[in-house]
Amino acid sequence: MKEMIRTAGLTKVYDGKTILNEVSLTVNKGEIYGFLGLNGAGKTTIIRILLGMIRPTSGEVYLMGKKLTKGGDLWNHVGYIVEVPYAYPEFTVRENLKLYAKIRGIKEDRKAVDSVIEKVNLTDYAETKAKDLSLGNAQKLGLAKALIHNPEILILDEPTNALDPAGIVAVRELLKSLSSEGVTIFISSHILEEMSKLASRIGIIHRGTLLQEISTLEFENLRRKKLHVGVRSTAKLAGEQLAKAGYEASVTGDGMLEVLDERAVRHPERVSRLLADAGIPLYLLSVVEEELESYFLNTVSGNPSKE
C-alpha cells in the first residue's frame, strides 16, 4: 500500500519543554486517519509541521514518498484547514474561491469554483460576504478552499468545528466519498463519536508521544465488551445465580446487571437460559461495546504525564 504521509522521529522542543517526542506515524493512500489527543497533546503542532509552517527540532516528514523541503512542489497536492479558516471578509464566497483558485494556478476557475461550492453545500451562500457567514458556513468555505485544486492529500484540523448535526453528517459523507476516490485524509478532531464513524485508522497522541496506531478492525478487537442484563427480580439475586455458575457480575446504578465475562458476551443465550431455569425472568439482554471515547480516555489515563 502506497505511503502518502510519513513522519520519522519528529521531535519539537519549545523553551526547553518537549512538545513532541519521537513521533513516527504513517498514513496510506485512501485512508482517513483520525488523529486524537487532549488539548495540548501536540495535534496542531504535528499538523503545522506536516504543512511546513514550523520546523521540527529533529526528525523528518515525507509526503507522497518525498522528503518535505522548503520551496518544494508537494503543496500542489495538499489541501488543508488549520484551526480557524481564513477568508477575505469583504469578498463573497465565490470571490474568495476565485481568488484562491488563481493563487493555486487553476485556469478554469469558474468551473472549479462552481463545483466545489456545490460539493460543500454552499450554493445558497455563494454571493454572501465571508464576514456575514455563520461559523459553520465559514468552516465550509475553509473546506472548499482546501478542496478546490483536487488535492491527493487533505490535512484537516477540526474540520467540523461549529457545524450543526446536518453539516457534520454532510462533511462526513463528503470525506468518505473522497477517500473512496483515493484521497488521503489526515484529520484531527475532539468529536470522538464522529471519528469512530469516519476514520479507517486512528492514532492517539498524549503529552507529545504517539501512544497507539490502530485500524478500525483492530479497534473492534481491542475495545471492551460487556453484557447488560435486565431482570424482573432483584439484581442481587440474579447476580448470585450467575456467580454460582462462575460468571462475575456487578449491579449498575440503574439496577441492571453488568457481566464482563467473555463467555457471557459470546453466548448471552446461556445467561438467559441460566436465569430462566432459576425462575428469574428477563426484560433485557444486550451486548454493549466500548465506544471510542471510553477507549481513548482509558488509553491516555494509563499513560499519565511524567512531569
Kinemage of the C-alpha trace (Angstrom):
@kinemage 1
@onewidth
@group {chain A} dominant
@subgroup {mainchain}
@vectorlist {calphas} color= white
{ca met a 1} P 0.000 0.000 0.000
{ca lys a 2} L 1.392 3.406 -1.002
{ca glu a 3} L 2.556 5.676 1.835
{ca met a 4} L 1.253 9.220 1.444
{ca ile a 5} L 2.280 10.700 4.801
{ca arg a 6} L 5.131 9.507 6.984
{ca thr a 7} L 6.912 11.090 9.895
{ca ala a 8} L 10.166 9.744 11.297
{ca gly a 9} L 11.130 10.611 14.864
{ca leu a 10} L 9.507 14.041 14.914
{ca thr a 11} L 10.563 15.983 17.990
{ca lys a 12} L 9.746 19.592 18.827
{ca val a 13} L 11.164 21.466 21.812
{ca tyr a 14} L 9.976 24.931 22.846
{ca asp a 15} L 11.879 26.811 25.554
{ca gly a 16} L 13.306 23.591 26.928
{ca lys a 17} L 9.921 21.827 27.002
{ca thr a 18} L 9.369 18.802 24.755
{ca ile a 19} L 6.111 19.277 22.831
{ca leu a 20} L 6.617 16.278 20.527
{ca asn a 21} L 8.700 13.264 21.415
{ca glu a 22} L 9.940 11.000 18.594
{ca val a 23} L 6.599 10.801 16.774
{ca ser a 24} L 6.653 8.330 13.878
{ca leu a 25} L 3.377 7.698 12.058
{ca thr a 26} L 2.257 6.505 8.646
{ca val a 27} L -0.843 7.230 6.567
{ca asn a 28} L -1.515 5.207 3.426
{ca lys a 29} L -3.293 6.201 0.237
{ca gly a 30} L -7.067 6.475 0.589
{ca glu a 31} L -7.038 6.208 4.386
{ca ile a 32} L -8.912 8.507 6.716
{ca tyr a 33} L -6.501 8.814 9.626
{ca gly a 34} L -8.138 10.126 12.793
{ca phe a 35} L -5.570 11.895 14.982
{ca leu a 36} L -6.805 12.015 18.574
{ca gly a 37} L -5.467 13.754 21.647
{ca leu a 38} L -6.408 16.015 24.522
{ca asn a 39} L -5.867 19.774 24.246
{ca gly a 40} L -2.137 20.418 24.294
{ca ala a 41} L -1.263 16.859 23.282
{ca gly a 42} L 0.589 18.014 20.154
{ca lys a 43} L -2.027 17.552 17.410
{ca thr a 44} L -1.840 21.042 15.928
{ca thr a 45} L 1.959 21.095 16.237
{ca ile a 46} L 2.135 17.918 14.126
{ca ile a 47} L -0.200 19.424 11.536
{ca arg a 48} L 1.830 22.633 11.344
{ca ile a 49} L 4.993 20.591 10.824
{ca leu a 50} L 3.318 18.495 8.107
{ca leu a 51} L 2.415 21.719 6.315
{ca gly a 52} L 5.870 23.251 6.675
{ca met a 53} L 4.552 26.077 8.857
{ca ile a 54} L 7.057 25.275 11.583
{ca arg a 55} L 10.185 23.140 11.591
{ca pro a 56} L 10.784 20.228 13.925
{ca thr a 57} L 13.727 20.254 16.300
{ca ser a 58} L 14.606 16.865 14.833
{ca gly a 59} L 13.004 14.229 12.629
{ca glu a 60} L 11.711 14.148 9.059
{ca val a 61} L 8.424 14.427 7.144
{ca tyr a 62} L 7.699 12.585 3.900
{ca leu a 63} L 4.712 13.340 1.658
{ca met a 64} L 3.953 11.033 -1.251
{ca gly a 65} L 7.288 9.351 -0.646
{ca lys a 66} L 9.292 12.587 -0.957
{ca lys a 67} L 11.092 14.333 1.866
{ca leu a 68} L 9.413 17.608 2.774
{ca thr a 69} L 11.704 20.515 1.957
{ca lys a 70} L 11.207 24.243 1.828
{ca gly a 71} L 10.051 25.519 -1.547
{ca gly a 72} L 9.133 22.100 -2.988
{ca asp a 73} L 6.177 21.385 -5.272
{ca leu a 74} L 4.429 18.999 -2.848
{ca trp a 75} L 1.940 21.725 -1.838
{ca asn a 76} L 0.239 21.368 -5.227
{ca his a 77} L -1.016 18.015 -3.974
{ca val a 78} L -2.124 19.088 -0.488
{ca gly a 79} L -5.252 20.830 0.797
{ca tyr a 80} L -5.618 21.876 4.418
{ca ile a 81} L -7.551 23.539 7.200
{ca val a 82} L -5.651 24.648 10.294
{ca glu a 83} L -7.667 25.995 13.207
{ca val a 84} L -9.940 28.884 12.058
{ca pro a 85} L -10.059 29.063 8.231
{ca tyr a 86} L -9.074 32.491 6.895
{ca ala a 87} L -11.155 34.362 4.311
{ca tyr a 88} L -11.285 37.903 2.962
{ca pro a 89} L -14.259 39.280 4.930
{ca glu a 90} L -15.497 41.761 2.298
{ca phe a 91} L -15.366 39.187 -0.509
{ca thr a 92} L -18.233 36.838 -1.221
{ca val a 93} L -17.853 33.085 -1.012
{ca arg a 94} L -17.483 32.939 -4.790
{ca glu a 95} L -14.972 35.799 -4.873
{ca asn a 96} L -12.866 34.205 -2.136
{ca leu a 97} L -12.752 30.930 -4.023
{ca lys a 98} L -11.992 32.586 -7.384
{ca leu a 99} L -9.052 34.349 -5.798
{ca tyr a 100} L -7.829 31.154 -4.180
{ca ala a 101} L -8.184 29.286 -7.489
{ca lys a 102} L -5.953 31.864 -9.153
{ca ile a 103} L -3.393 31.534 -6.357
{ca arg a 104} L -3.449 27.781 -6.966
{ca gly a 105} L -2.942 28.354 -10.692
{ca ile a 106} L -6.286 26.875 -11.737
{ca lys a 107} L -7.112 28.117 -15.252
{ca glu a 108} L -10.772 27.116 -15.488
{ca asp a 109} L -11.515 28.749 -12.168
{ca arg a 110} L -15.268 29.250 -12.802
{ca lys a 111} L -15.825 25.535 -13.279
{ca ala a 112} L -13.659 24.642 -10.265
{ca val a 113} L -15.371 27.257 -8.075
{ca asp a 114} L -18.899 26.172 -9.020
{ca ser a 115} L -18.001 22.525 -8.459
{ca val a 116} L -16.525 22.997 -5.001
{ca ile a 117} L -19.340 25.338 -3.866
{ca glu a 118} L -21.825 22.598 -4.705
{ca lys a 119} L -19.632 19.926 -3.120
{ca val a 120} L -19.639 21.646 0.305
{ca asn a 121} L -23.309 22.737 0.115
{ca leu a 122} L -22.660 26.486 -0.082
{ca thr a 123} L -24.711 27.164 -3.224
{ca asp a 124} L -27.265 29.274 -1.331
{ca tyr a 125} L -24.438 31.392 0.117
{ca ala a 126} L -22.269 31.825 -2.987
{ca glu a 127} L -22.913 35.579 -3.131
{ca thr a 128} L -22.757 36.129 0.650
{ca lys a 129} L -19.799 38.053 2.027
{ca ala a 130} L -17.489 35.961 4.187
{ca lys a 131} L -17.991 38.300 7.157
{ca asp a 132} L -21.730 37.558 7.106
{ca leu a 133} L -21.400 33.764 7.166
{ca ser a 134} L -22.260 31.717 10.231
{ca leu a 135} L -19.352 29.931 11.918
{ca gly a 136} L -20.470 26.679 10.333
{ca asn a 137} L -20.611 28.102 6.809
{ca ala a 138} L -17.272 29.857 7.326
{ca gln a 139} L -15.877 26.414 8.141
{ca lys a 140} L -17.397 25.062 4.914
{ca leu a 141} L -15.720 27.879 2.990
{ca gly a 142} L -12.406 26.810 4.519
{ca leu a 143} L -13.071 23.240 3.415
{ca ala a 144} L -13.923 24.459 -0.097
{ca lys a 145} L -10.572 26.276 -0.273
{ca ala a 146} L -8.825 23.074 0.787
{ca leu a 147} L -10.576 21.088 -1.942
{ca ile a 148} L -10.606 23.471 -4.895
{ca his a 149} L -7.479 22.074 -6.577
{ca asn a 150} L -8.494 18.415 -6.119
{ca pro a 151} L -5.613 17.526 -3.777
{ca glu a 152} L -4.362 13.997 -3.227
{ca ile a 153} L -3.819 14.712 0.479
{ca leu a 154} L -6.130 16.568 2.845
{ca ile a 155} L -4.834 17.716 6.238
{ca leu a 156} L -7.689 18.945 8.389
{ca asp a 157} L -7.629 20.379 11.905
{ca glu a 158} L -11.131 20.231 13.442
{ca pro a 159} L -12.989 20.487 10.086
{ca thr a 160} L -16.442 20.003 11.667
{ca asn a 161} L -15.933 22.760 14.238
{ca ala a 162} L -19.131 24.864 14.643
{ca leu a 163} L -21.133 22.715 12.221
{ca asp a 164} L -24.657 21.648 13.129
{ca pro a 165} L -25.513 17.905 13.120
{ca ala a 166} L -26.668 18.009 9.493
{ca gly a 167} L -23.453 19.771 8.483
{ca ile a 168} L -21.326 17.215 10.323
{ca val a 169} L -23.071 14.359 8.506
{ca ala a 170} L -22.625 16.126 5.154
{ca val a 171} L -18.890 16.623 5.746
{ca arg a 172} L -18.542 13.021 6.909
{ca glu a 173} L -20.144 11.702 3.721
{ca leu a 174} L -18.035 14.048 1.580
{ca leu a 175} L -14.784 12.873 3.197
{ca lys a 176} L -15.795 9.224 2.866
{ca ser a 177} L -16.521 9.806 -0.811
{ca leu a 178} L -13.142 11.477 -1.342
{ca ser a 179} L -11.428 8.611 0.473
{ca ser a 180} L -13.127 6.079 -1.795
{ca glu a 181} L -11.673 8.007 -4.749
{ca gly a 182} L -8.166 7.612 -3.336
{ca val a 183} L -7.750 10.911 -1.468
{ca thr a 184} L -5.703 10.520 1.723
{ca ile a 185} L -7.168 12.369 4.710
{ca phe a 186} L -5.375 13.247 7.939
{ca ile a 187} L -7.879 14.684 10.381
{ca ser a 188} L -7.790 15.825 13.991
{ca ser a 189} L -10.999 16.247 15.940
{ca his a 190} L -12.235 16.345 19.514
{ca ile a 191} L -15.576 14.844 18.431
{ca leu a 192} L -14.627 11.236 19.115
{ca glu a 193} L -18.025 9.776 18.249
{ca glu a 194} L -17.676 11.306 14.790
{ca met a 195} L -14.155 9.914 14.412
{ca ser a 196} L -15.453 6.425 15.186
{ca lys a 197} L -17.839 6.743 12.219
{ca leu a 198} L -15.316 8.294 9.865
{ca ala a 199} L -11.753 7.106 10.409
{ca ser a 200} L -10.334 3.924 8.903
{ca arg a 201} L -7.298 4.202 11.179
{ca ile a 202} L -6.676 6.014 14.446
{ca gly a 203} L -3.589 7.484 16.079
{ca ile a 204} L -3.645 8.508 19.748
{ca ile a 205} L -1.178 11.136 20.957
{ca his a 206} L -0.714 12.128 24.592
{ca arg a 207} L 1.780 14.578 26.070
{ca gly a 208} L 3.614 14.674 22.753
{ca thr a 209} L 4.045 10.892 22.491
{ca leu a 210} L 2.244 8.715 19.959
{ca leu a 211} L 0.732 6.003 22.139
{ca gln a 212} L -1.008 3.878 19.556
{ca glu a 213} L -1.957 3.450 15.907
{ca ile a 214} L -4.810 1.039 15.222
{ca ser a 215} L -7.099 0.222 12.331
{ca thr a 216} L -10.866 0.155 12.670
{ca leu a 217} L -10.721 -3.657 12.657
{ca glu a 218} L -8.107 -3.680 15.418
{ca phe a 219} L -10.270 -1.317 17.466
{ca glu a 220} L -13.182 -3.741 17.144
{ca asn a 221} L -10.997 -6.467 18.651
{ca leu a 222} L -9.452 -4.281 21.354
{ca arg a 223} L -12.436 -2.470 22.745
{ca arg a 224} L -14.118 -3.960 25.763
{ca lys a 225} L -17.490 -5.642 25.514
{ca lys a 226} L -19.987 -6.377 28.257
{ca leu a 227} L -23.387 -7.964 28.666
{ca his a 228} L -26.207 -5.933 30.209
{ca val a 229} L -28.942 -7.997 31.840
{ca gly a 230} L -32.246 -6.570 33.000
{ca val a 231} L -34.242 -8.837 35.312
{ca arg a 232} L -37.772 -8.664 36.701
{ca ser a 233} L -36.463 -9.607 40.106
{ca thr a 234} L -33.749 -8.240 42.367
{ca ala a 235} L -30.475 -7.804 40.543
{ca lys a 236} L -28.666 -9.064 43.619
{ca leu a 237} L -30.493 -12.418 43.460
{ca ala a 238} L -29.752 -12.752 39.740
{ca gly a 239} L -26.119 -11.872 40.387
{ca glu a 240} L -25.874 -14.622 42.978
{ca gln a 241} L -27.214 -17.152 40.469
{ca leu a 242} L -24.659 -16.043 37.892
{ca ala a 243} L -21.852 -16.187 40.471
{ca lys a 244} L -22.741 -19.819 41.235
{ca ala a 245} L -22.242 -20.571 37.556
{ca gly a 246} L -18.856 -18.841 37.540
{ca tyr a 247} L -19.872 -15.511 35.988
{ca glu a 248} L -18.660 -12.283 37.545
{ca ala a 249} L -21.479 -9.744 37.556
{ca ser a 250} L -21.995 -6.342 39.166
{ca val a 251} L -25.072 -4.181 39.645
{ca thr a 252} L -25.114 -0.842 37.787
{ca gly a 253} L -26.537 2.388 39.141
{ca asp a 254} L -29.838 1.814 37.358
{ca gly a 255} L -30.295 -1.629 38.865
{ca met a 256} L -29.102 -3.633 35.885
{ca leu a 257} L -26.567 -6.447 35.879
{ca glu a 258} L -23.293 -5.919 34.040
{ca val a 259} L -21.333 -9.035 33.067
{ca leu a 260} L -17.787 -8.614 31.707
{ca asp a 261} L -17.088 -12.334 31.335
{ca glu a 262} L -16.148 -13.095 27.714
{ca arg a 263} L -18.230 -16.293 27.827
{ca ala a 264} L -21.326 -14.235 28.567
{ca val a 265} L -20.561 -11.760 25.781
{ca arg a 266} L -20.056 -14.558 23.257
{ca his a 267} L -23.029 -16.639 24.408
{ca pro a 268} L -25.676 -14.420 26.041
{ca glu a 269} L -28.267 -17.128 25.422
{ca arg a 270} L -26.571 -19.264 28.095
{ca val a 271} L -27.027 -16.486 30.649
{ca ser a 272} L -30.663 -16.142 29.617
{ca arg a 273} L -31.268 -19.872 29.992
{ca leu a 274} L -29.485 -19.987 33.342
{ca leu a 275} L -31.630 -17.244 34.845
{ca ala a 276} L -34.834 -18.558 33.295
{ca asp a 277} L -34.174 -22.007 34.792
{ca ala a 278} L -33.743 -20.300 38.168
{ca gly a 279} L -37.172 -18.665 37.766
{ca ile a 280} L -35.764 -15.187 37.179
{ca pro a 281} L -37.460 -13.589 34.118
{ca leu a 282} L -35.519 -11.146 31.918
{ca tyr a 283} L -36.690 -7.997 30.171
{ca leu a 284} L -33.342 -7.081 28.588
{ca leu a 285} L -30.265 -8.888 27.290
{ca ser a 286} L -27.845 -6.688 25.367
{ca val a 287} L -24.164 -6.824 24.401
{ca val a 288} L -22.680 -3.327 24.776
{ca glu a 289} L -19.405 -2.396 23.081
{ca glu a 290} L -16.982 0.194 24.403
{ca glu a 291} L -17.192 3.463 22.492
{ca leu a 292} L -14.136 5.207 21.057
{ca glu a 293} L -14.393 7.979 23.649
{ca ser a 294} L -14.147 5.494 26.508
{ca tyr a 295} L -11.318 3.589 24.801
{ca phe a 296} L -9.416 6.826 24.195
{ca leu a 297} L -9.798 8.040 27.781
{ca asn a 298} L -8.725 4.657 29.168
{ca thr a 299} L -5.671 4.702 26.889
{ca val a 300} L -4.478 8.162 27.869
{ca ser a 301} L -5.294 7.686 31.561
{ca gly a 302} L -2.974 4.686 31.536
{ca asn a 303} L -0.170 6.961 30.299
{ca pro a 304} L -0.044 9.896 32.727
{ca ser a 305} L 2.263 12.839 32.365
{ca lys a 306} L 5.821 12.354 33.572
{ca glu a 307} L 6.053 15.991 34.580
